Amino acid sequence: MAATSFGLAPGFLVILLIWIYQRVRMPKMRSLAGYMSRRAIKNDETWQYAQHVYTLFGMELFTILLIGAVWGGLFNVRWLQSINLQAMGLAVALILQNVATERELRHQFPTDRSAKH
């Protein structure tokens, strides 16, 4: 039981470390690594900004997930140990990360420069 009480914490830690690495060493445009969307791959400036924002949100969200999973394992909090809850948290975090990145790209690089939001 002690081996599984931390749930997805090792996975969250690995993903967090990958995003920290990506923040230090930016992936090349149009590679398999990095955030890809039509808005993100318009040019090098949008690509760099998208990678910065995506990794920043990823590190924040996955730090929260990792802390929750470790807290549940250390203090035997059953609902935080639930693999189903952690998987739902993972799904929601990834969706929020993509939505937030697209929102930031839309605000930073509007398609119509004359339109003010």
ABEGO torsion letter per residue (X at the ends): XAAAAAEAAAAAAAAAAAAAAAAABBBBBGBABEBBBAAAAABAAAAAAAAAAAAAAAAAAAAAAAAAAAAAAAAGBAAAABAAAAAAAAAAAAAAAAAAAAAAAAAABBABAABBX
